[in-house]
């Protein structure tokens, strides 16, 4: 093989894609997974995902050098496969390959990648600025499930923020017991999985306690490229509920105001906005942190009025530039992030091709079959191709959901499938 690097938590191998090398690698992958990380059943899923990923790549780009990484990431045991995309047709590496009907013979890439995405807990693909294409998936490690707590405390003022692990554990179990929509979340049923993600910097939590150090409210949140997406507040006391919620939100806003955060938002429809810190548009509550510098965004004529209305509602100053043009690339590559426990799928185009509308429709159809409740499409608001893609998505049943301002120097348009 091209090279092997092994540590206690990581396995990296570079080799040319072929059945011979894949066959030699799989027993090593299985041993790595079973070495105190996954049960036999989970290790089997992990090995299957590696086999199908590599076989699909070898079918499309035989002999190409690939860097395979197997590693722990928070509560998951993950893997990634990276290869240089220059000169390659990457459309066959979509989860749903609309061009696979032109193939013949054995099981095709479409079937293989669908099999992978159905057998793992998270699945995504990405293309970076260097032209390196990466495919990633994760299987959740085994954590003990705990019984939710269903008895709220009677709070005694004053309230303060606590970072105690014991308080965080009790807060998660109370949230699972008192809020039905939190019971489906893995980290509420298995608090140790939350702590693993928290240690890895994937998720955080704000816990509010009373004078007796008993939890009164909790807000889990994640940060991605300057945008904080939070849930809650989940009130865990039986008295002074509105005041406890308002105090938690105030602490959250104060914390984000001291950090390099562009925007804080929640997608929760039942967010009550205690304290009046947030604005609400299309069911999403948001707050722009700091000064907004304005700017220009791109849109096709059909989308421009909708975007202007959205920006006015958000009180953000933007010049919506109406553009015309054509998509230059022939084929599309969609990055897909699946979160099965949240029934959520996020789509991001890495390459926008002239087949974008058909590729998007095929992915939506597959995700609907698998009963994903939320299907979101993320598009940058600069460039002709993303502007055209937004218009094509609207023809496929996507509507404007919200806008994330100022991410990596530009805004991100988030559309949601509405049928």
C-alpha positions in Angstrom: 0.0 0.0 0.0 1.0 3.6 -0.4 1.5 4.2 3.3 -0.1 3.4 6.7 -0.2 5.7 9.7 -1.7 4.3 12.9 -2.2 5.9 16.4 -4.5 5.0 19.2 -7.4 7.0 17.8 -6.6 7.3 14.1 -5.8 5.1 11.1 -4.7 6.6 7.8 -3.9 4.7 4.6 -3.0 6.0 1.1 -3.3 3.5 -1.8 -4.5 3.1 -5.4 -8.1 2.1 -5.8 -8.4 -1.6 -6.7 -10.3 -4.6 -5.5 -7.0 -6.2 -4.2 -6.1 -3.3 -2.0 -9.7 -2.9 -0.7 -9.8 -6.6 0.2 -6.6 -6.2 2.2 -7.8 -3.1 4.0 -11.2 -4.3 5.2 -10.0 -6.7 8.0 -7.8 -3.9 9.4 -10.8 -1.6 9.4 -12.9 -4.2 11.2 -10.2 -4.7 13.8 -9.9 -0.9 14.3 -13.7 -0.6 14.8 -13.9 -3.4 17.3 -10.9 -2.4 19.3 -13.0 -1.0 22.2 -15.0 1.4 20.1 -18.0 -0.4 18.5 -20.1 -3.5 19.2 -19.9 -6.3 16.7 -23.1 -5.1 15.0 -21.9 -1.5 14.8 -18.5 -2.6 13.6 -20.2 -4.6 10.9 -22.0 -1.5 9.7 -18.8 0.4 9.8 -16.9 -2.2 7.7 -19.8 -2.4 5.2 -19.8 1.4 4.8 -16.0 1.3 4.1 -16.4 -1.5 1.6 -19.3 0.1 -0.4 -17.6 3.5 -0.4 -14.3 2.2 -1.7 -15.9 -0.2 -4.2 -18.0 2.6 -5.7 -15.0 4.8 -6.0 -12.9 2.0 -7.5 -15.7 1.5 -10.1 -15.8 5.1 -11.1 -12.1 6.0 -10.8 -10.1 2.8 -10.8 -6.4 3.2 -10.0 -6.8 6.7 -8.6 -4.8 7.3 -5.4 -7.2 7.7 -2.4 -6.4 8.8 1.2 -8.6 6.8 3.6 -8.9 8.0 7.2 -10.6 6.2 10.1 -10.9 8.2 13.3 -13.0 9.1 16.3 -15.0 12.3 16.2 -17.1 13.0 19.2 -19.7 10.4 19.7 -19.0 8.8 16.3 -16.4 6.6 14.8 -15.9 8.2 11.4 -14.2 7.6 8.1 -13.3 9.8 5.1 -12.0 9.1 1.6 -10.3 11.9 -0.3 -9.1 12.1 -3.9 -8.2 14.8 -6.3 -11.1 15.5 -8.6 -9.2 17.1 -11.5 -10.4 15.6 -14.8 -12.9 13.3 -13.1 -16.7 13.2 -13.6 -17.8 13.4 -10.0 -21.6 13.3 -10.7 -21.6 9.5 -10.3 -20.6 10.0 -6.7 -23.9 11.7 -5.7 -25.9 9.7 -3.2 -28.5 9.4 -6.0 -26.9 9.1 -9.4 -29.4 10.0 -12.2 -26.9 8.9 -14.9 -26.6 5.4 -13.5 -29.2 4.1 -16.0 -26.5 4.4 -18.6 -24.4 1.8 -16.9 -24.7 -1.9 -17.3 -23.6 -5.0 -15.4 -23.2 -5.3 -11.7 -24.4 -3.2 -8.8 -23.8 0.5 -9.7 -22.6 3.5 -7.7 -26.1 4.8 -7.0 -27.1 1.6 -5.3 -23.8 1.4 -3.4 -24.0 5.0 -2.0 -27.7 4.6 -1.1 -26.7 1.5 0.8 -24.0 3.4 2.6 -26.2 6.3 3.5 -28.9 4.0 4.9 -26.6 2.0 7.1 -24.7 4.8 8.8 -25.8 7.6 11.2 -24.2 10.5 9.3 -23.3 10.8 5.6 -21.8 13.8 3.7 -19.7 14.7 0.8 -17.7 17.9 0.1 -15.4 19.5 -2.5 -12.8 22.0 -1.3 -11.1 24.9 -3.1 -8.1 22.7 -4.0 -10.3 20.3 -6.0 -10.1 17.5 -3.4 -13.3 15.6 -3.1 -14.1 14.0 0.3 -16.7 11.5 1.3 -17.5 11.1 4.9 -19.7 8.9 7.1 -20.0 8.0 10.8 -21.4 5.3 13.0 -22.3 6.1 16.5 -20.3 4.5 19.3 -22.1 2.6 22.0 -23.3 4.6 24.9 -25.6 3.6 27.8 -29.2 4.9 27.5 -30.6 6.5 30.7 -34.1 6.9 31.8 -35.5 10.4 31.3 -36.4 12.5 34.4 -40.0 13.7 34.6 -40.1 15.7 37.9 -39.3 19.4 37.5 -37.9 21.2 40.5 -39.3 24.2 42.2 -36.8 27.0 41.5 -35.4 29.3 44.1 -33.8 32.6 42.9 -31.2 33.9 42.1 -30.3 32.1 38.9 -26.8 31.7 37.5 -24.9 29.8 34.8 -23.3 26.4 35.7 -20.8 24.4 33.8 -21.0 21.4 36.1 -21.1 18.0 34.2 -23.5 16.7 36.7 -25.9 19.6 36.1 -25.6 19.1 32.4 -26.4 15.4 32.7 -29.5 16.1 34.8 -30.6 18.9 32.5 -30.5 16.6 29.4 -32.4 13.9 31.1 -35.0 16.4 32.3 -35.3 17.9 28.8 -35.9 14.4 27.5 -38.5 13.7 30.1 -40.4 17.0 30.0 -40.2 17.7 26.2 -41.5 15.1 23.8 -39.6 16.4 20.8 -36.3 16.1 22.7 -36.7 12.3 23.4 -35.7 11.4 19.9 -32.4 13.2 20.2 -29.5 10.8 20.9 -27.7 13.1 23.2 -30.7 13.5 25.5 -31.2 9.7 25.9 -27.5 9.1 26.1 -25.8 12.0 27.9 -22.3 10.5 27.6 -22.7 10.9 23.8 -23.3 14.6 24.4 -20.1 14.9 26.5 -18.1 13.2 23.8 -19.4 15.7 21.2 -18.8 18.6 23.6 -15.2 17.5 24.2 -14.7 17.5 20.4 -16.1 21.0 20.1 -19.2 19.9 18.1 -21.9 21.0 20.5 -22.2 23.2 23.6 -24.7 23.8 26.3 -25.8 26.7 28.5 -27.2 25.5 31.8 -29.0 27.8 34.3 -29.3 26.8 37.9 -31.1 28.2 40.9 -29.8 29.1 44.4 -29.7 25.3 45.3 -27.7 24.4 42.2 -30.8 22.7 40.7 -31.2 23.1 36.9 -33.9 25.5 35.8 -33.2 25.9 32.0 -31.0 24.5 29.3 -30.0 25.7 25.8 -28.0 23.3 23.6 -26.2 25.0 20.6 -23.8 24.5 17.8 -21.6 27.0 16.0 -20.7 26.8 12.3 -18.6 29.5 10.6 -19.8 32.3 12.8 -23.4 31.3 13.0 -24.9 29.8 16.2 -27.9 27.6 15.9 -29.5 26.8 19.2 -32.5 24.9 20.6 -34.6 25.8 23.6 -34.7 27.3 26.1 -36.0 24.1 27.7 -37.4 25.1 31.1 -36.9 22.5 33.7 -38.7 24.1 36.7 -42.3 24.2 37.6 -42.5 27.8 38.7 -41.3 31.1 37.2 -41.0 29.4 33.8 -41.1 32.6 31.7 -38.6 34.3 33.9 -36.3 31.3 33.8 -36.5 31.2 30.0 -35.8 34.9 29.7 -32.8 34.6 32.0 -31.4 31.8 30.0 -31.8 33.7 26.7 -30.2 36.8 28.2 -27.2 34.8 29.3 -26.9 33.2 25.8 -27.1 36.6 24.0 -24.5 38.1 26.5 -22.2 35.2 25.8 -22.4 35.4 22.0 -22.0 39.2 22.2 -18.5 38.6 23.6 -17.5 36.1 20.9 -16.9 36.3 17.2 -20.4 35.4 16.3 -22.2 36.9 13.3 -25.7 35.6 13.8 -27.6 33.5 16.4 -30.8 31.7 15.4 -33.2 29.0 16.2 -35.4 27.0 13.8 -37.8 26.0 16.6 -41.4 27.0 15.8 -42.3 27.2 19.5 -39.6 29.6 20.5 -41.3 32.2 22.7 -38.6 35.0 22.4 -38.7 35.9 26.1 -36.9 39.2 26.6 -37.5 40.3 22.9 -34.0 39.8 21.8 -34.8 38.0 18.5 -36.7 38.8 15.3 -38.9 36.2 13.7 -39.2 35.5 9.9 -40.7 32.4 8.3 -40.8 30.6 11.6 -37.1 31.2 12.3 -36.0 33.5 15.1 -32.7 35.2 14.7 -30.5 38.0 16.0 -27.7 39.6 14.1 -24.8 40.1 16.5 -22.8 43.3 16.0 -22.9 45.7 13.1 -24.1 44.6 9.7 -21.9 46.1 6.9 -24.5 45.7 4.1 -23.4 44.3 0.7 -24.6 42.9 -2.6 -26.3 39.5 -3.3 -27.1 37.9 -6.6 -30.5 36.6 -7.7 -32.4 35.7 -10.8 -35.5 37.8 -11.5 -37.9 35.3 -10.2 -36.2 35.1 -6.8 -35.3 38.8 -6.4 -38.7 40.0 -4.9 -38.7 37.2 -2.4 -35.2 37.9 -1.3 -35.8 41.6 -1.0 -38.8 40.9 1.2 -36.7 38.6 3.4 -34.0 41.1 3.9 -36.5 43.8 4.7 -38.1 41.6 7.3 -34.6 40.9 8.8 -33.8 44.6 8.7 -30.6 43.9 6.7 -29.3 46.3 4.0 -28.6 44.5 0.8 -28.5 45.4 -2.9 -30.2 42.5 -4.7 -28.4 42.3 -8.0 -30.6 40.6 -10.7 -28.4 38.5 -13.0 -28.8 36.4 -16.1 -26.5 33.8 -17.5 -25.9 30.1 -18.1 -24.6 27.2 -16.0 -21.2 26.2 -17.5 -20.6 22.8 -15.9 -22.4 19.8 -17.3 -23.0 17.7 -14.2 -23.9 18.5 -10.6 -22.3 17.2 -7.3 -24.4 17.6 -4.2 -23.0 17.4 -0.7 -25.4 15.7 1.5 -25.4 15.7 5.3 -27.8 13.2 6.9 -28.8 13.4 10.6 -31.1 10.4 11.1 -31.8 11.1 14.7 -33.0 14.6 13.8 -34.9 13.5 10.7 -33.0 16.2 8.9 -31.1 16.3 5.6 -29.0 19.3 4.4 -28.0 19.7 0.8 -25.1 21.9 -0.5 -24.0 22.0 -4.1 -20.3 21.5 -4.5 -20.6 21.7 -8.4 -23.7 23.2 -10.0 -24.3 21.6 -13.4 -26.9 21.9 -16.1 -28.6 18.8 -14.6 -29.0 20.5 -11.2 -32.8 20.5 -11.3 -33.0 16.8 -12.1 -30.3 15.8 -9.5 -32.1 17.8 -6.8 -35.4 16.2 -7.6 -33.9 12.7 -7.4 -32.4 13.4 -4.0 -35.6 14.9 -2.7 -37.6 11.9 -3.9 -35.2 9.5 -2.1 -35.2 11.6 1.1 -39.0 11.7 1.1 -39.1 7.9 0.9 -37.0 7.8 3.9 -39.3 10.2 5.7 -36.9 13.0 6.4 -39.0 15.7 8.0 -36.7 18.6 7.1 -34.9 18.9 3.7 -32.8 22.1 3.5 -30.8 23.4 0.7 -27.9 25.8 1.4 -26.7 28.2 -1.4 -24.2 31.0 -1.4 -25.6 34.3 -2.6 -22.8 35.3 -4.9 -22.3 34.0 -8.4 -24.5 33.3 -11.3 -24.7 29.5 -10.8 -26.0 29.7 -7.2 -28.5 32.3 -8.2 -29.8 30.1 -11.1 -29.8 27.1 -8.7 -32.1 29.0 -6.3 -34.6 29.6 -9.0 -34.5 26.0 -10.1 -35.0 24.8 -6.6 -38.0 27.0 -6.2 -39.5 25.2 -9.2 -38.9 21.9 -7.4 -41.0 22.9 -4.3 -38.3 24.7 -2.2 -39.2 28.0 -0.5 -37.1 30.6 1.1 -36.6 29.6 4.8 -34.0 32.0 6.2 -30.7 33.8 5.4 -27.5 33.4 7.3 -25.8 36.8 7.0 -22.0 37.3 6.6 -20.7 33.8 6.5 -17.2 33.6 5.1 -17.7 37.1 3.5 -21.1 36.5 2.1 -24.7 35.5 2.9 -26.0 32.0 2.7 -29.6 31.4 1.5 -31.4 28.5 3.2 -34.3 27.0 1.3 -36.6 24.3 2.7 -38.6 21.7 0.8 -42.3 22.5 1.0 -43.7 20.0 -1.5 
